[in-house]
Each structure stands twice: as C-alpha cells, then as structure tokens.
Amino acid sequence: MSVLKSWTGGAIVLLALAGGLRAEVTVSQSNDPGAEAESGLVSLLGEERAALGSVSGARMNALVADPAEGSNRADGTGRLTEAWLDAQPVPDQDAQVQCLASAMYHEARGEGVAGQRAVGEVVLNRVDDVAFPKTVCGVVNQRSGRSCQFSYVCDGRSDAPGNMAAYRRAEKLARAMLDGAPRTLTDGATYFHTVSVRPSWSRRFENTTRIGAHLFYRKSVQTASN
C-alpha cells in the first residue's frame, strides 16, 4: 500500500474520531427522543477511539503526515537518494518493476540516482505517449527491424546484472517511480542519447537537459497560429 493511501486512510479515521467526539457531546446534552437509538453509535465510536489509543505515536505520525513532506518516495526533502533507496525493502518481482529497473541499470548505472531516474522518466513518459507501447515492458523491449529503442536489449550480451547491489537499488527506484514519484528531471523527455554521439534524429527534437553523460529530448511543442 502506498503512503498516500495510508495517509488518506489515516485522515478518514481521524475525521471519524473527531466526528465521534462531537457526537458524544451532542447526544449527552440532547433531549431528543432519538438519542437512545444513537447511543449504540456513540459506544462504537468510543471503542474506535480506544483502539486508536493503542496505536503508537510514530505510527500515527506516519498515518497523518503530509505526503509531500515525507512520502514513501523521498527522504523528506522531495528527493530520491541512495541512502533512502537503500533503506527500502526489495520490491516484489513485478514484471513492470523489473523492466524499468533493467532499463535504468543497463543504460545509466554509472550515472547515480539522478541519471537512472532520468532514464526511468523517459520510459514512463513514453508509456503516457500514444506513439509508444502502453506498458513499461512494451516500451523497454520495443524493436524496429533489427534495432531496439534501448540498445542493451539487442546488443547480444547477457542482461543479467553484474552488480546486484546496484540492481537492487534500481529495483527500489523503479518501484518508487511506478508508485508516482514526481518526474521533475527531464521536462517530459521521450528520447536520450550519450554525449559521445549525435544521432540525426536529435535535430528534430527539443533538447530539454543534460544529466551526466546523457542528453534528453522531447517532441517540439506545436503552438496554434492565428
């Protein structure tokens, strides 16, 4: 379960508790003939409050914390860091996680978290673009004739990771990105290449940024003319 869902659930529980406190006061001071019928609800809310009282302070803080200030996708400052990723559990062996982790690992494992995250953004931006396949694995494994969109997929070498610690970190980063970590590095890029080459297609697109040894591009924005 994502922290956003946990936060939302916690907020609902607290709202119910707040409502319960108000209802308890209202019923105790009311002469309404229906008050007796409501006593069962008051009792139930009292039990709920008692149950909440058994929740640790740390857990309650996690439930009600602002996701923007301390989500499961960041270290509390809005950034994904190596330290934060290393502290996360290894995600389930979900196919989409593995495909995204593999792309980030093979294309940018020497680029640090920012470089790998930037490649991940390209993959996810393509998933959202109607011109590309609609799944992470579809995007990563897309071919055109004998060539591949991501060179490592068809370079004839084994895709088995040589550095499992780095790959585990890529898996955790993939999980965070699939869970909704903000895409703030590449400004909507759907293409990239290393600085050592200059493919002809790069002239047709808008360069958005350079991160590490990669340049990132997106389709030029078309504006309506009068």
C-alpha positions as CSV (number, residue, x, y, z in Angstrom):
1,M,0.0,0.0,0.0
2,S,1.4,3.4,-0.9
3,V,1.9,6.1,1.8
4,L,-0.7,8.3,0.0
5,K,-3.3,5.6,0.6
6,S,-2.1,5.2,4.2
7,W,-2.3,8.9,4.8
8,T,-5.8,9.1,3.3
9,G,-7.0,6.2,5.3
10,G,-5.4,7.8,8.5
11,A,-7.1,11.1,7.7
12,I,-10.5,9.3,7.4
13,V,-10.0,7.5,10.7
14,L,-9.1,10.8,12.4
15,L,-12.2,12.5,10.9
16,A,-14.3,9.7,12.1
17,L,-12.8,10.1,15.6
18,A,-13.4,13.8,15.5
19,G,-17.0,13.2,14.5
20,G,-17.3,10.7,17.3
21,L,-16.2,13.2,19.9
22,R,-18.7,15.7,18.7
23,A,-21.5,13.2,18.5
24,E,-20.7,12.0,22.1
25,V,-21.1,15.6,23.4
26,T,-24.2,16.3,21.4
27,V,-26.0,13.2,22.4
28,S,-25.2,13.5,26.1
29,Q,-26.8,17.0,26.2
30,S,-29.7,16.3,24.0
31,N,-33.4,15.7,25.0
32,D,-34.1,14.3,21.5
33,P,-36.2,11.1,21.8
34,G,-33.9,9.5,19.2
35,A,-30.9,9.9,21.4
36,E,-31.3,6.4,22.8
37,A,-31.2,5.0,19.4
38,E,-27.9,6.8,18.8
39,S,-26.3,5.5,21.9
40,G,-25.1,2.4,20.0
41,L,-23.2,4.6,17.6
42,V,-21.6,6.6,20.4
43,S,-20.5,3.3,22.0
44,L,-19.0,2.1,18.8
45,L,-17.1,5.4,18.3
46,G,-15.8,5.1,21.9
47,E,-14.4,1.6,21.1
48,E,-12.8,3.1,17.9
49,R,-11.2,5.8,20.0
50,A,-9.9,3.2,22.4
51,A,-8.4,1.2,19.5
52,L,-6.7,4.3,18.2
53,G,-5.3,5.0,21.6
54,S,-3.3,1.7,21.3
55,V,-1.6,2.9,18.1
56,S,2.0,4.1,18.7
57,G,2.8,7.7,18.2
58,A,5.3,7.0,15.4
59,R,2.7,5.0,13.5
60,M,0.1,7.7,14.0
61,N,2.5,10.4,12.7
62,A,3.2,8.3,9.7
63,L,-0.6,8.0,9.0
64,V,-1.3,11.7,9.2
65,A,2.0,13.1,7.7
66,D,1.8,15.3,4.7
67,P,2.9,13.0,1.7
68,A,4.7,16.0,0.2
69,E,6.9,16.3,3.3
70,G,7.6,12.6,4.0
71,S,6.4,10.2,1.4
72,N,7.5,6.7,0.6
73,R,9.1,8.1,-2.5
74,A,11.5,10.5,-0.9
75,D,13.8,11.3,2.1
76,G,11.6,14.1,3.4
77,T,13.2,16.8,1.2
78,G,11.4,15.7,-2.0
79,R,14.5,13.9,-3.4
80,L,15.2,10.2,-4.0
81,T,18.6,9.5,-2.6
82,E,20.9,6.4,-2.4
83,A,20.5,6.4,1.4
84,W,16.7,6.4,1.2
85,L,16.6,3.8,-1.5
86,D,19.0,1.5,0.4
87,A,16.7,1.7,3.4
88,Q,13.6,0.5,1.4
89,P,12.6,-3.2,1.2
90,V,13.3,-5.1,-2.1
91,P,10.0,-4.9,-4.1
92,D,8.1,-7.8,-5.3
93,Q,9.3,-9.4,-8.6
94,D,6.7,-7.5,-10.6
95,A,7.3,-7.6,-14.4
96,Q,7.0,-3.8,-14.9
97,V,9.3,-3.1,-12.0
98,Q,11.9,-5.5,-13.5
99,C,11.7,-4.0,-16.9
100,L,12.1,-0.4,-15.6
101,A,14.9,-1.4,-13.3
102,S,16.7,-3.2,-16.1
103,A,16.5,-0.2,-18.4
104,M,17.8,2.2,-15.7
105,Y,20.5,-0.2,-14.6
106,H,21.9,-1.0,-18.1
107,E,21.5,2.5,-19.6
108,A,22.7,4.6,-16.6
109,R,24.1,2.5,-13.7
110,G,27.2,4.7,-13.6
111,E,25.1,7.9,-13.5
112,G,23.9,7.8,-9.9
113,V,20.3,8.0,-8.8
114,A,19.7,11.2,-10.9
115,G,20.9,9.6,-14.1
116,Q,19.0,6.4,-13.6
117,R,15.9,8.3,-12.6
118,A,16.1,10.4,-15.8
119,V,16.2,7.2,-17.9
120,G,13.2,6.0,-15.9
121,E,11.3,9.2,-16.7
122,V,11.9,8.7,-20.4
123,V,10.4,5.2,-20.2
124,L,7.3,6.4,-18.2
125,N,6.9,9.4,-20.5
126,R,6.8,7.0,-23.4
127,V,4.1,4.9,-21.7
128,D,2.0,8.0,-21.4
129,D,2.6,8.9,-25.1
130,V,0.2,7.4,-27.7
131,A,3.1,7.0,-30.1
132,F,4.6,4.3,-27.9
133,P,3.6,1.0,-26.3
134,K,1.3,1.3,-23.3
135,T,3.3,-0.7,-20.8
136,V,6.8,-0.3,-19.3
137,C,7.9,-3.7,-20.7
138,G,6.4,-2.8,-24.1
139,V,8.4,0.4,-24.2
140,V,11.7,-1.1,-23.0
141,N,11.6,-4.1,-25.4
142,Q,10.3,-2.1,-28.4
143,R,12.1,-3.0,-31.6
144,S,12.2,-1.6,-35.1
145,G,13.5,-4.1,-37.5
146,R,16.8,-5.3,-36.2
147,S,17.4,-2.3,-33.9
148,C,16.0,-1.7,-30.4
149,Q,14.9,1.5,-28.8
150,F,17.1,0.6,-25.8
151,S,20.4,-0.6,-27.1
152,Y,21.2,-3.1,-24.3
153,V,18.1,-5.1,-25.3
154,C,19.6,-6.4,-28.5
155,D,23.3,-5.9,-28.2
156,G,23.9,-9.7,-28.0
157,R,25.1,-9.5,-24.4
158,S,23.6,-11.1,-21.3
159,D,21.1,-8.8,-19.5
160,A,21.9,-10.4,-16.1
161,P,23.1,-7.7,-13.7
162,G,26.8,-7.9,-12.8
163,N,26.4,-5.7,-9.7
164,M,23.4,-7.0,-7.6
165,A,23.7,-4.2,-5.1
166,A,23.3,-1.6,-7.8
167,Y,20.5,-3.6,-9.4
168,R,18.6,-3.9,-6.1
169,R,18.8,-0.1,-5.8
170,A,17.5,0.2,-9.4
171,E,14.6,-2.1,-8.4
172,K,13.7,0.1,-5.5
173,L,13.9,3.2,-7.6
174,A,11.7,1.6,-10.2
175,R,9.1,0.8,-7.6
176,A,9.1,4.4,-6.3
177,M,8.7,5.8,-9.8
178,L,5.9,3.4,-10.7
179,D,4.2,4.4,-7.4
180,G,4.2,8.0,-8.6
181,A,7.4,9.7,-7.7
182,P,7.4,13.1,-9.4
183,R,9.1,13.3,-12.9
184,T,11.0,16.6,-12.5
185,L,14.3,16.0,-14.1
186,T,13.8,15.8,-17.9
187,D,10.9,18.1,-18.6
188,G,8.8,15.5,-20.4
189,A,11.7,13.9,-22.4
190,T,10.9,10.8,-24.5
191,Y,14.4,10.4,-26.1
192,F,18.0,10.4,-25.0
193,H,21.5,9.6,-26.2
194,T,25.0,9.7,-24.8
195,V,27.1,12.9,-25.4
196,S,29.6,10.8,-27.4
197,V,27.2,10.5,-30.4
198,R,24.9,12.8,-32.3
199,P,22.2,10.9,-34.0
200,S,20.4,12.5,-36.9
201,W,17.0,12.3,-35.1
202,S,18.2,14.6,-32.3
203,R,17.9,17.6,-34.7
204,R,14.2,17.1,-35.0
205,F,13.6,17.3,-31.2
206,E,13.9,19.8,-28.4
207,N,16.8,19.3,-26.1
208,T,15.5,19.6,-22.5
209,T,18.5,18.9,-20.3
210,R,21.8,17.1,-19.9
211,I,22.2,14.7,-16.9
212,G,25.6,13.0,-16.5
213,A,26.6,11.6,-19.9
214,H,23.2,11.8,-21.5
215,L,21.3,14.4,-23.4
216,F,17.5,14.3,-23.2
217,Y,14.9,15.4,-25.8
218,R,11.2,15.8,-26.3
219,K,9.0,16.5,-29.3
220,S,8.9,20.1,-30.2
221,V,5.8,21.9,-28.8
222,Q,3.4,22.9,-31.5
223,T,1.6,26.2,-31.0
224,A,-1.5,27.3,-32.7
225,S,-1.1,30.1,-35.2
226,N,-3.6,32.9,-35.8
